[in-house]
Amino acid sequence: MADGASANPGDPPSPASARSGQRKHVPDWLNSPIWSAPPPPARHRAPPPLPRRRPPGAAAPAEEEAPTTAATATMTTPRARRGPTSSRSSRSRKVVDLAELRRLACQGVPDAAGVRPVVWKLLLGYLPTDHALWAYELEKKQSQYSAFKDELLVNPSEVTRRMEEMTISKGNRHNSEGTGVLPRAEIVHDEHPLSLGKTSVWNQFFQESETIEQIDRDVKRTHPEMQFFNGDSSDALSNQESLKRILTIFAKLNPGIRYVQGMNEVLAPLYYVFKNDPEENNAESAEPDAFFCFVELLSGFRDNFCKQLDNSVVGIRSTISKLSQLLKRHDEELWRHLEVVTKVNPQFYAFRWITLLLTQEFKFRDCIHIWDALLGDPEGPQATLLRICCAMLILVRRRLLAGDFTANLKLLQSYPPTNIDHLLHIANKLRGPIPY
């Protein structure tokens, strides 16, 4: 880990560092050519950037420049920094080398550089690799999320009021046309709290209330040791409300899965990283950004949360079986002792490891570092997660080989503190096709 890096990647380089192509006091991680990769041949015209909001009466500048952030600063080459015009044109042409970004992320994203929010958004496909499209895509996604909130989080009484207003408005039009009678089909007669109609917003509201209550309980239990998520401060309460809204919208948009207990733990690292973005504008949009990244992340693990698929070839039991076969391939002695001799079924410990993406097995900071590799590995999050889980077993093999059923189960359900760099190193050595 490059935890010790403390330089501000937005600082301009000295003349000497500009000549050498390296920036002083910036971690080597940020000096990679990834941030200055040449763009591929243009095949599609980029959508026009949305106009930036200005205070009423403010004069429009002759030429607006995108704000320089910690991430965009690293994407500007020393040559491009020599003049404002070349800087703007260079920055607008930047295309991130995603393969190189994945390689670097697997080595660990430096905490102090402030680039993790942008790196995760790129790795999850939320941000396009073409930097010129970022503002457009972010504006579009934030607008879409706002529409989700207006549609899915509105109170049933408000929906009924709007429907009544629409009905009255239509009735007034009929009266103005001389009919004098409101058509019976347009009278709101099935929108009240006791309605059992399938399309009634009140009926849907009460059916969804159990899910919403479960989300509320789980969010309040999210990392109780962290002031960011828990406490009486306005910031903590605001963060809880954001998590609730994200999970509620996800549940309503995905009726086949809805909300599954523990999803709050998977969402927490994403929201935490985005909310702590050093760029204030980015931090303010942490909620919509976390929602769409949460959807992207779960798209690779959604079968693990679908009860109907538990016993299928893509369900959680199949995934756990793949972990068992992976351990057997790399350490058959340990596999035999666990599953044959001591009868420790991998479901007893691996179910939580896999469904919660290891968020409950390590300290939060360590989990963030594990996720750098989980999101960045070119083999994909699912295969990478299984390799990390297998490495966790191998790291404690001596204790497991010496233990009985009770001792081993206790050890694996409460995994001991470990060196995360070493764990990821071992997991990297286990590369190969996942057994089926």
Kinemage of the C-alpha trace (Angstrom):
@kinemage 1
@onewidth
@group {chain A} dominant
@subgroup {mainchain}
@vectorlist {calphas} color= white
{ca met a 1} P 0.000 0.000 0.000
{ca ala a 2} L 1.146 3.468 -0.693
{ca asp a 3} L -0.574 4.789 2.385
{ca gly a 4} L 2.258 7.138 3.153
{ca ala a 5} L 1.757 9.222 0.014
{ca ser a 6} L 0.760 12.689 1.086
{ca ala a 7} L 1.426 14.875 -1.945
{ca asn a 8} L -1.312 16.840 -3.618
{ca pro a 9} L -1.556 15.509 -7.193
{ca gly a 10} L -3.021 18.861 -8.240
{ca asp a 11} L 0.190 20.781 -7.494
{ca pro a 12} L 1.923 21.971 -10.683
{ca pro a 13} L 5.311 20.397 -11.366
{ca ser a 14} L 8.554 22.275 -11.055
{ca pro a 15} L 10.434 23.105 -14.263
{ca ala a 16} L 12.923 20.343 -13.541
{ca ser a 17} L 10.212 17.750 -13.037
{ca ala a 18} L 8.418 18.963 -16.170
{ca arg a 19} L 11.579 18.406 -18.207
{ca ser a 20} L 12.029 14.913 -16.791
{ca gly a 21} L 8.375 14.004 -17.256
{ca gln a 22} L 7.915 13.262 -13.541
{ca arg a 23} L 6.131 15.357 -10.894
{ca lys a 24} L 7.948 15.955 -7.614
{ca his a 25} L 6.336 14.848 -4.384
{ca val a 26} L 3.717 12.822 -6.256
{ca pro a 27} L 3.541 9.031 -5.731
{ca asp a 28} L 5.005 6.960 -8.546
{ca trp a 29} L 1.515 5.490 -8.918
{ca leu a 30} L 0.364 8.781 -10.436
{ca asn a 31} L 3.302 9.147 -12.813
{ca ser a 32} L 2.093 6.263 -14.939
{ca pro a 33} L 1.364 6.992 -18.611
{ca ile a 34} L -2.179 5.805 -17.938
{ca trp a 35} L -3.304 9.386 -17.423
{ca ser a 36} L -1.884 10.572 -20.746
{ca ala a 37} L -2.752 7.714 -23.069
{ca pro a 38} L -3.515 8.920 -26.613
{ca pro a 39} L -7.166 8.741 -27.599
{ca pro a 40} L -8.346 6.052 -30.028
{ca pro a 41} L -9.658 7.085 -33.442
{ca ala a 42} L -13.000 8.818 -32.996
{ca arg a 43} L -15.878 6.648 -34.145
{ca his a 44} L -18.748 8.507 -32.567
{ca arg a 45} L -19.215 12.166 -31.987
{ca ala a 46} L -19.271 13.045 -28.314
{ca pro a 47} L -22.594 14.403 -27.068
{ca pro a 48} L -22.553 18.157 -26.556
{ca pro a 49} L -21.676 19.225 -23.003
{ca leu a 50} L -24.577 20.435 -20.940
{ca pro a 51} L -24.550 24.169 -20.173
{ca arg a 52} L -23.149 25.041 -16.771
{ca arg a 53} L -25.457 26.877 -14.408
{ca arg a 54} L -24.543 30.483 -13.637
{ca pro a 55} L -26.094 32.869 -11.128
{ca pro a 56} L -28.859 35.014 -12.629
{ca gly a 57} L -27.451 38.073 -14.329
{ca ala a 58} L -23.905 36.724 -14.477
{ca ala a 59} L -22.184 37.283 -17.769
{ca ala a 60} L -21.208 34.214 -19.733
{ca pro a 61} L -17.413 33.848 -19.932
{ca ala a 62} L -15.823 33.862 -23.340
{ca glu a 63} L -14.580 30.322 -22.832
{ca glu a 64} L -15.376 28.029 -19.909
{ca glu a 65} L -12.772 25.586 -18.736
{ca ala a 66} L -13.591 22.382 -16.893
{ca pro a 67} L -12.489 22.631 -13.254
{ca thr a 68} L -9.187 20.953 -12.532
{ca thr a 69} L -9.539 18.184 -9.976
{ca ala a 70} L -7.032 15.940 -8.247
{ca ala a 71} L -7.725 13.319 -10.888
{ca thr a 72} L -7.797 15.582 -13.931
{ca ala a 73} L -4.575 17.257 -12.799
{ca thr a 74} L -2.763 13.935 -13.001
{ca met a 75} L -4.210 13.448 -16.453
{ca thr a 76} L -2.448 16.587 -17.757
{ca thr a 77} L 1.036 16.004 -19.091
{ca pro a 78} L 3.856 18.451 -18.225
{ca arg a 79} L 3.944 19.549 -21.853
{ca ala a 80} L 0.237 20.381 -21.777
{ca arg a 81} L 0.712 22.537 -18.675
{ca arg a 82} L 2.868 25.063 -20.503
{ca gly a 83} L -0.099 27.115 -21.711
{ca pro a 84} L -3.814 27.426 -20.900
{ca thr a 85} L -4.942 26.702 -24.469
{ca ser a 86} L -2.872 23.540 -24.863
{ca ser a 87} L -3.921 22.454 -21.369
{ca arg a 88} L -7.606 22.655 -22.236
{ca ser a 89} L -7.239 20.884 -25.565
{ca ser a 90} L -5.008 18.201 -24.062
{ca arg a 91} L -7.353 17.551 -21.157
{ca ser a 92} L -10.345 17.275 -23.491
{ca arg a 93} L -8.537 14.594 -25.507
{ca lys a 94} L -7.492 12.433 -22.587
{ca val a 95} L -8.583 8.806 -22.666
{ca val a 96} L -7.806 6.558 -19.707
{ca asp a 97} L -5.969 3.322 -20.433
{ca leu a 98} L -8.315 1.033 -18.510
{ca ala a 99} L -6.027 -2.005 -18.681
{ca glu a 100} L -3.198 -0.027 -17.113
{ca leu a 101} L -5.555 1.410 -14.513
{ca arg a 102} L -6.605 -2.100 -13.510
{ca arg a 103} L -2.992 -3.181 -13.166
{ca leu a 104} L -2.194 -0.222 -10.929
{ca ala a 105} L -5.359 -0.572 -8.837
{ca cys a 106} L -4.436 -4.179 -8.055
{ca gln a 107} L -1.194 -2.867 -6.581
{ca gly a 108} L -3.167 -0.574 -4.263
{ca val a 109} L -4.655 2.871 -4.683
{ca pro a 110} L -2.841 5.410 -2.441
{ca asp a 111} L -5.106 6.809 0.243
{ca ala a 112} L -3.516 10.242 0.385
{ca ala a 113} L -3.699 10.982 -3.336
{ca gly a 114} L -7.476 11.448 -3.303
{ca val a 115} L -7.988 9.558 -6.573
{ca arg a 116} L -9.835 6.478 -5.313
{ca pro a 117} L -13.346 7.877 -6.004
{ca val a 118} L -12.516 8.485 -9.666
{ca val a 119} L -10.611 5.195 -9.970
{ca trp a 120} L -13.532 3.151 -8.625
{ca lys a 121} L -16.010 4.923 -10.910
{ca leu a 122} L -13.800 4.114 -13.890
{ca leu a 123} L -13.292 0.491 -12.868
{ca leu a 124} L -17.027 -0.014 -12.422
{ca gly a 125} L -17.754 1.490 -15.817
{ca tyr a 126} L -19.708 4.380 -14.335
{ca leu a 127} L -17.346 6.923 -15.862
{ca pro a 128} L -16.364 6.544 -19.519
{ca thr a 129} L -12.671 6.281 -20.300
{ca asp a 130} L -12.895 9.460 -22.391
{ca his a 131} L -12.473 12.301 -19.927
{ca ala a 132} L -14.259 14.723 -22.247
{ca leu a 133} L -17.515 12.832 -21.617
{ca trp a 134} L -17.394 12.871 -17.823
{ca ala a 135} L -19.378 16.051 -17.228
{ca tyr a 136} L -22.083 14.999 -19.675
{ca glu a 137} L -22.438 11.468 -18.238
{ca leu a 138} L -22.469 12.644 -14.615
{ca glu a 139} L -25.102 15.264 -15.321
{ca lys a 140} L -27.238 12.682 -17.119
{ca lys a 141} L -26.964 10.126 -14.302
{ca gln a 142} L -27.709 12.671 -11.594
{ca ser a 143} L -30.790 13.801 -13.473
{ca gln a 144} L -31.907 10.189 -13.866
{ca tyr a 145} L -31.468 9.508 -10.154
{ca ser a 146} L -33.448 12.623 -9.302
{ca ala a 147} L -36.271 11.307 -11.485
{ca phe a 148} L -36.123 7.967 -9.635
{ca lys a 149} L -36.528 9.763 -6.324
{ca asp a 150} L -39.474 11.795 -7.555
{ca glu a 151} L -41.203 8.706 -8.910
{ca leu a 152} L -40.372 6.006 -6.362
{ca leu a 153} L -40.005 7.801 -3.036
{ca val a 154} L -43.137 9.928 -3.127
{ca asn a 155} L -45.720 9.449 -0.383
{ca pro a 156} L -48.953 7.692 -1.518
{ca ser a 157} L -51.043 10.587 -0.247
{ca glu a 158} L -49.044 12.893 -2.522
{ca val a 159} L -49.642 10.570 -5.477
{ca thr a 160} L -53.362 10.540 -4.710
{ca arg a 161} L -53.406 14.331 -4.467
{ca arg a 162} L -51.699 14.654 -7.838
{ca met a 163} L -54.150 12.218 -9.411
{ca glu a 164} L -57.074 14.145 -7.980
{ca glu a 165} L -55.677 17.397 -9.324
{ca met a 166} L -55.300 15.836 -12.762
{ca thr a 167} L -58.880 14.526 -12.600
{ca ile a 168} L -60.230 17.926 -11.552
{ca ser a 169} L -58.234 19.561 -14.320
{ca lys a 170} L -59.704 17.180 -16.881
{ca gly a 171} L -63.175 17.738 -15.435
{ca asn a 172} L -62.785 21.481 -15.764
{ca arg a 173} L -61.867 21.025 -19.401
{ca his a 174} L -64.972 18.907 -19.964
{ca asn a 175} L -67.110 21.553 -18.275
{ca ser a 176} L -65.545 24.299 -20.324
{ca glu a 177} L -66.485 22.309 -23.394
{ca gly a 178} L -70.094 22.290 -22.255
{ca thr a 179} L -70.468 18.615 -21.245
{ca gly a 180} L -71.054 19.381 -17.563
{ca val a 181} L -70.430 15.727 -16.583
{ca leu a 182} L -67.172 14.132 -15.473
{ca pro a 183} L -66.711 10.779 -17.262
{ca arg a 184} L -67.062 7.957 -14.726
{ca ala a 185} L -63.920 6.185 -15.944
{ca glu a 186} L -61.797 9.144 -14.828
{ca ile a 187} L -63.090 9.400 -11.290
{ca val a 188} L -60.448 8.420 -8.697
{ca his a 189} L -62.234 5.666 -6.812
{ca asp a 190} L -59.514 3.101 -6.000
{ca glu a 191} L -56.860 5.271 -4.366
{ca his a 192} L -57.340 5.158 -0.613
{ca pro a 193} L -55.458 3.478 2.286
{ca leu a 194} L -57.843 0.475 2.396
{ca ser a 195} L -57.666 -0.253 -1.318
{ca leu a 196} L -56.724 -3.792 -2.364
{ca gly a 197} L -56.399 -2.969 -6.048
{ca lys a 198} L -53.242 -4.339 -7.676
{ca thr a 199} L -52.457 -0.981 -9.243
{ca ser a 200} L -53.286 1.045 -6.142
{ca val a 201} L -50.333 3.080 -4.894
{ca trp a 202} L -51.612 2.607 -1.342
{ca asn a 203} L -51.706 -1.178 -1.703
{ca gln a 204} L -48.189 -1.170 -3.167
{ca phe a 205} L -47.015 1.117 -0.364
{ca phe a 206} L -48.163 -1.291 2.363
{ca gln a 207} L -46.732 -4.287 0.528
{ca glu a 208} L -43.354 -2.547 0.353
{ca ser a 209} L -43.432 -1.300 3.941
{ca glu a 210} L -41.834 -4.479 5.297
{ca thr a 211} L -38.875 -4.097 2.947
{ca ile a 212} L -38.485 -0.428 3.833
{ca glu a 213} L -38.563 -1.247 7.553
{ca gln a 214} L -35.861 -3.893 7.048
{ca ile a 215} L -33.710 -1.380 5.183
{ca asp a 216} L -34.164 1.120 8.001
{ca arg a 217} L -33.087 -1.426 10.635
{ca asp a 218} L -30.047 -2.577 8.651
{ca val a 219} L -28.855 0.940 7.810
{ca lys a 220} L -28.914 1.893 11.479
{ca arg a 221} L -26.676 -1.125 12.184
{ca thr a 222} L -24.164 -0.262 9.445
{ca his a 223} L -20.676 0.022 10.959
{ca pro a 224} L -21.781 1.221 14.395
{ca glu a 225} L -18.129 1.862 15.287
{ca met a 226} L -17.845 4.630 12.670
{ca gln a 227} L -19.117 8.146 13.299
{ca phe a 228} L -19.568 8.538 9.551
{ca phe a 229} L -22.454 6.056 9.567
{ca asn a 230} L -23.675 6.254 13.148
{ca gly a 231} L -24.088 8.913 15.753
{ca asp a 232} L -26.262 11.898 16.495
{ca ser a 233} L -24.476 14.323 14.186
{ca ser a 234} L -26.364 15.802 11.264
{ca asp a 235} L -23.790 14.362 8.864
{ca ala a 236} L -24.269 10.812 10.171
{ca leu a 237} L -28.053 11.109 9.988
{ca ser a 238} L -27.802 12.515 6.470
{ca asn a 239} L -25.564 9.629 5.414
{ca gln a 240} L -28.072 7.135 6.801
{ca glu a 241} L -30.885 8.767 4.846
{ca ser a 242} L -28.828 8.557 1.667
{ca leu a 243} L -28.211 4.843 2.191
{ca lys a 244} L -31.911 4.262 2.804
{ca arg a 245} L -32.920 6.074 -0.359
{ca ile a 246} L -30.401 4.184 -2.485
{ca leu a 247} L -31.459 0.774 -1.176
{ca thr a 248} L -35.168 1.589 -1.409
{ca ile a 249} L -34.897 2.738 -5.010
{ca phe a 250} L -32.826 -0.328 -5.888
{ca ala a 251} L -35.426 -2.627 -4.307
{ca lys a 252} L -38.280 -1.008 -6.226
{ca leu a 253} L -36.433 -1.073 -9.528
{ca asn a 254} L -35.439 -4.745 -9.072
{ca pro a 255} L -38.592 -6.611 -7.970
{ca gly a 256} L -36.991 -9.961 -8.775
{ca ile a 257} L -34.358 -9.418 -6.085
{ca arg a 258} L -35.700 -6.489 -4.085
{ca tyr a 259} L -33.664 -5.872 -0.936
{ca val a 260} L -31.667 -8.673 0.664
{ca gln a 261} L -30.328 -8.275 4.173
{ca gly a 262} L -26.667 -7.312 4.011
{ca met a 263} L -26.838 -5.185 0.878
{ca asn a 264} L -26.293 -2.188 3.139
{ca glu a 265} L -22.811 -3.541 3.933
{ca val a 266} L -21.967 -3.789 0.233
{ca leu a 267} L -23.206 -0.266 -0.407
{ca ala a 268} L -21.339 1.284 2.534
{ca pro a 269} L -17.776 1.280 1.068
{ca leu a 270} L -18.965 2.837 -2.183
{ca tyr a 271} L -20.865 5.630 -0.500
{ca tyr a 272} L -18.065 6.258 2.017
{ca val a 273} L -15.403 6.588 -0.691
{ca phe a 274} L -17.507 8.888 -2.876
{ca lys a 275} L -18.696 11.043 0.024
{ca asn a 276} L -15.089 11.590 1.090
{ca asp a 277} L -13.980 12.740 -2.333
{ca pro a 278} L -11.644 15.736 -1.802
{ca glu a 279} L -13.465 17.542 -4.609
{ca glu a 280} L -16.515 19.093 -2.954
{ca asn a 281} L -18.678 19.007 -6.081
{ca asn a 282} L -18.059 15.281 -6.452
{ca ala a 283} L -18.749 14.630 -2.765
{ca glu a 284} L -22.109 16.367 -3.055
{ca ser a 285} L -23.179 13.880 -5.737
{ca ala a 286} L -22.086 10.850 -3.714
{ca glu a 287} L -25.656 9.527 -3.446
{ca pro a 288} L -26.458 9.196 -7.163
{ca asp a 289} L -22.897 8.083 -7.906
{ca ala a 290} L -23.069 5.378 -5.222
{ca phe a 291} L -26.461 4.203 -6.480
{ca phe a 292} L -25.323 3.584 -10.053
{ca cys a 293} L -22.001 2.052 -8.958
{ca phe a 294} L -23.895 -0.184 -6.531
{ca val a 295} L -26.054 -1.378 -9.436
{ca glu a 296} L -22.951 -2.010 -11.550
{ca leu a 297} L -21.234 -3.936 -8.756
{ca leu a 298} L -24.244 -6.091 -7.945
{ca ser a 299} L -24.789 -6.910 -11.609
{ca gly a 300} L -21.868 -9.334 -11.283
{ca phe a 301} L -23.116 -10.828 -8.005
{ca arg a 302} L -26.906 -10.560 -8.326
{ca asp a 303} L -27.368 -14.347 -8.695
{ca asn a 304} L -25.933 -14.762 -5.189
{ca phe a 305} L -28.832 -12.695 -3.829
{ca cys a 306} L -31.638 -14.434 -5.739
{ca lys a 307} L -33.211 -17.185 -3.624
{ca gln a 308} L -34.770 -18.831 -6.655
{ca leu a 309} L -31.249 -19.487 -8.000
{ca asp a 310} L -29.689 -20.805 -4.774
{ca asn a 311} L -29.515 -24.388 -6.081
{ca ser a 312} L -28.773 -23.493 -9.714
{ca val a 313} L -25.406 -23.494 -11.471
{ca val a 314} L -25.159 -19.723 -10.987
{ca gly a 315} L -26.519 -19.425 -7.435
{ca ile a 316} L -24.708 -18.938 -4.158
{ca arg a 317} L -24.297 -22.657 -3.470
{ca ser a 318} L -22.610 -23.158 -6.815
{ca thr a 319} L -20.286 -20.241 -6.055
{ca ile a 320} L -19.365 -21.756 -2.696
{ca ser a 321} L -18.731 -25.091 -4.438
{ca lys a 322} L -16.291 -23.330 -6.778
{ca leu a 323} L -14.412 -22.029 -3.737
{ca ser a 324} L -14.227 -25.570 -2.370
{ca gln a 325} L -12.841 -26.891 -5.660
{ca leu a 326} L -10.353 -24.017 -5.832
{ca leu a 327} L -9.017 -24.914 -2.384
{ca lys a 328} L -8.830 -28.586 -3.360
{ca arg a 329} L -6.773 -27.704 -6.435
{ca his a 330} L -4.236 -25.575 -4.535
{ca asp a 331} L -4.136 -27.277 -1.131
{ca glu a 332} L -5.783 -30.691 -1.143
{ca glu a 333} L -4.472 -31.536 2.323
{ca leu a 334} L -6.224 -28.547 3.841
{ca trp a 335} L -9.376 -29.165 1.805
{ca arg a 336} L -9.544 -32.783 2.989
{ca his a 337} L -9.002 -31.854 6.621
{ca leu a 338} L -11.720 -29.203 6.561
{ca glu a 339} L -14.421 -30.948 4.579
{ca val a 340} L -13.718 -34.661 5.123
{ca val a 341} L -12.041 -34.950 8.517
{ca thr a 342} L -13.568 -32.118 10.544
{ca lys a 343} L -16.760 -31.833 8.430
{ca val a 344} L -16.635 -28.033 8.195
{ca asn a 345} L -19.079 -27.266 5.395
{ca pro a 346} L -17.836 -24.197 3.484
{ca gln a 347} L -21.355 -22.757 3.604
{ca phe a 348} L -20.874 -22.238 7.344
{ca tyr a 349} L -18.314 -19.486 6.744
{ca ala a 350} L -18.106 -18.714 3.004
{ca phe a 351} L -21.739 -17.646 2.589
{ca arg a 352} L -21.072 -14.402 4.454
{ca trp a 353} L -17.631 -13.943 2.908
{ca ile a 354} L -19.046 -14.084 -0.615
{ca thr a 355} L -22.418 -12.363 -0.328
{ca leu a 356} L -21.035 -9.412 1.656
{ca leu a 357} L -17.791 -9.179 -0.358
{ca leu a 358} L -15.652 -9.589 2.774
{ca thr a 359} L -16.966 -6.382 4.332
{ca gln a 360} L -17.553 -8.113 7.673
{ca glu a 361} L -14.268 -10.004 7.886
{ca phe a 362} L -11.806 -7.111 8.043
{ca lys a 363} L -11.537 -3.585 9.360
{ca phe a 364} L -13.203 -1.016 7.142
{ca arg a 365} L -9.916 0.504 5.947
{ca asp a 366} L -8.578 -2.950 5.050
{ca cys a 367} L -11.799 -3.715 3.233
{ca ile a 368} L -11.322 -0.597 1.108
{ca his a 369} L -7.867 -1.821 0.077
{ca ile a 370} L -9.195 -5.281 -0.738
{ca trp a 371} L -11.846 -3.696 -2.928
{ca asp a 372} L -9.139 -1.871 -4.905
{ca ala a 373} L -8.005 -5.292 -6.110
{ca leu a 374} L -11.520 -6.708 -6.269
{ca leu a 375} L -12.690 -3.986 -8.649
{ca gly a 376} L -9.443 -3.677 -10.569
{ca asp a 377} L -8.508 -7.271 -11.293
{ca pro a 378} L -8.963 -8.055 -15.015
{ca glu a 379} L -10.375 -11.497 -14.144
{ca gly a 380} L -13.437 -9.775 -12.705
{ca pro a 381} L -14.784 -9.336 -9.158
{ca gln a 382} L -16.327 -12.826 -8.868
{ca ala a 383} L -13.162 -14.766 -9.739
{ca thr a 384} L -10.995 -12.388 -7.719
{ca leu a 385} L -13.229 -12.731 -4.675
{ca leu a 386} L -12.943 -16.526 -4.780
{ca arg a 387} L -9.149 -16.337 -5.007
{ca ile a 388} L -9.016 -13.996 -2.013
{ca cys a 389} L -11.285 -16.312 -0.019
{ca cys a 390} L -9.074 -19.268 -0.902
{ca ala a 391} L -5.995 -17.289 0.128
{ca met a 392} L -7.673 -16.551 3.469
{ca leu a 393} L -7.933 -20.286 4.121
{ca ile a 394} L -4.340 -20.967 3.092
{ca leu a 395} L -2.992 -18.192 5.318
{ca val a 396} L -4.381 -19.893 8.426
{ca arg a 397} L -3.778 -23.475 7.270
{ca arg a 398} L -1.561 -24.409 10.237
{ca arg a 399} L -4.248 -23.464 12.735
{ca leu a 400} L -6.907 -25.181 10.649
{ca leu a 401} L -4.898 -28.411 10.305
{ca ala a 402} L -4.430 -28.453 14.076
{ca gly a 403} L -8.068 -27.691 14.857
{ca asp a 404} L -11.253 -29.708 15.198
{ca phe a 405} L -14.729 -28.800 13.952
{ca thr a 406} L -15.472 -26.308 16.721
{ca ala a 407} L -12.086 -24.573 16.657
{ca asn a 408} L -12.002 -24.283 12.865
{ca leu a 409} L -15.546 -22.999 12.576
{ca lys a 410} L -14.893 -20.374 15.235
{ca leu a 411} L -11.687 -19.300 13.488
{ca leu a 412} L -13.311 -18.923 10.059
{ca gln a 413} L -16.413 -17.169 11.333
{ca ser a 414} L -14.220 -14.655 13.130
{ca tyr a 415} L -11.230 -14.299 10.838
{ca pro a 416} L -8.078 -13.037 12.593
{ca pro a 417} L -6.349 -9.760 11.647
{ca thr a 418} L -3.897 -10.249 8.810
{ca asn a 419} L -1.552 -8.346 6.537
{ca ile a 420} L -3.728 -7.328 3.594
{ca asp a 421} L -0.809 -6.885 1.201
{ca his a 422} L 0.333 -10.428 1.933
{ca leu a 423} L -3.213 -11.765 1.562
{ca leu a 424} L -3.559 -10.166 -1.868
{ca his a 425} L -0.114 -11.443 -2.832
{ca ile a 426} L -1.148 -15.011 -2.040
{ca ala a 427} L -4.446 -14.543 -3.892
{ca asn a 428} L -2.516 -13.332 -6.927
{ca lys a 429} L -0.487 -16.565 -6.918
{ca leu a 430} L -3.702 -18.591 -7.205
{ca arg a 431} L -4.561 -17.298 -10.656
{ca gly a 432} L -5.998 -19.755 -13.113
{ca pro a 433} L -9.372 -20.867 -14.476
{ca ile a 434} L -12.098 -21.110 -11.863
{ca pro a 435} L -13.221 -24.763 -11.488
{ca tyr a 436} L -16.736 -25.669 -12.499
